[in-house]
Amino acid sequence: MLRRNFLNLCRAAGLGLAAPIGMDSILRGDEAKKAETAGYPGPYYVVFNASGGWDTTYLMDPKGVEGINRLYQQGEILTAGSHRFAPTANHIEKGMSNENFFAKYGNELRTLNGLDLSVNNHTPCARYMATGKLDSTNFPTFPALVAACHGADAPLAFLTFGNYSATGNLVPMSRVPYLQSLNLLAKADFVEGNERAPYHDPFVSDRIEKALQEQFDARVSSIRLPRVERSQSMLYSAQVNSKALQRVVPFIPKQQAGERLAQQADIALASFKAGVCISANLSIGQFDSHNNNDTDQMKLIPEFLAGIDYVLKRAADLQIREKLVVVIQSEMGRTPTYNNGNGKDHWSINSIMFLGPGIGGNRVIGATDEKQQLTPVDAKTLTTNDQAGVRIRPEHIHDALRRLAGIAEHPFSKQFPLLVPDGEGLSELWAG
């Protein structure tokens, strides 16, 4: 057996071996060879998903009137720089309070309130927030798109831990659920991951690598069909990428973290640091608080914020914090009124937060009124404008994210046009 069966390795990681016609940036043999030694240097993209629909009035868009919430009054709303947020420190048992989160990250944080989703069902909302396209199931999520544009050759280019994760057939979707799974992938050339028990001696491995290269060159030189050539390229890429994955080993924590987002983060951050991953979709669920909204949200929002805090602290430890672009979102908000079960139902007005390189902090854009209805925004000045403003929708956000990531003109992005009308582009969304 030449190496460990790499097809099993791909299957364990959730990797595919299919690529669409016209995918010009798929690896060729010489590029795959480079992947052994040259990792992706960043920036890295992380999307945090509060799956189920968060209550924005208990986070970044506080309301203390009209019975919208039952835990605080208008006069108790807090501020940190430009940010207004709900007071939660006295209402949580564990996790990170809003007070601590905004005190720590407010200067880096950019918040947008009053995001118009137009619908309020989970599947279309999750798709819309993830891709910027409401009426198509073919569009890739932003982390999948940016991974395809910046590094489809990376072994774990796009990691996902749940939520809507469509790839548009641009890049394989990688799922690595546990640290032990990552450890086994990174040590695929060793029996059961035991570094003292390699499948082959070094000189044998070198000869196998040379044979694989010669075999690949011979096959590709005689191929005339683009689809077959791409398949051979991806096949060869999977073979040589087992060496690239070994770079992850020094960055895998010895013990698995206890919290949900921290567990996902350790896998993603180790992969970022090793240069084998470009983007990650992190997610925790249960935010769909149709019953006992306040109790559920006061458990989940602090857990969510603590997970974001963990990622940023761990990234600093790995010296990649300054390369981390962070998107913090949920697929919908909650209604401004309670139902008979003390819960809140689906609401099509949402909020989103960002931080990272190229994103000016200490800024809040957009607003909702006291009935939690959005206020339109001037696309150029980003100030609220009831008369001539734009109702900001996810396609506006994704158009701006593509420009932030430098992929707006990439052929893959043009393959999935967002069709933001002229004059509505948020060109200053990230400005300080």
Secondary structure, DSSP 8 states (H G I E B T S, - for coil): --SS-HHHHHHHHT------TT-TTS--HHHHHHTTT------EEEEEEETT---GGGTTS---STTS-SS--GGG-EEETTEEE---GGG-SSS--HHHHHHHHTTT-EEEEEEE-S---HHHHHHHHHHS-SS-SS---HHHHHHHHHHTTSTTSEEE-SS----TTSS-EE---SHHHHHHHHTTTBGGG-TTSBSS-HHHHHHHHHHHHHHHHHHHHT---HHHHHHHHHHHHHHHHHHHHGGGGGGS-SS--SSHHHHHHHHHHHHHHTT--SEEEEEE-----SBSHHHHHHHHHHHHHHHHHHHHHHHHHTT-GGGEEEEEE-S-EE-SS--TTB---EESEEEEEEESTT---SEEE-EE-TTS-EE-B-TTT--B-TTT-B---HHHHHHHHHHHTT-TTSHHHHHS-----TT---TTTT--
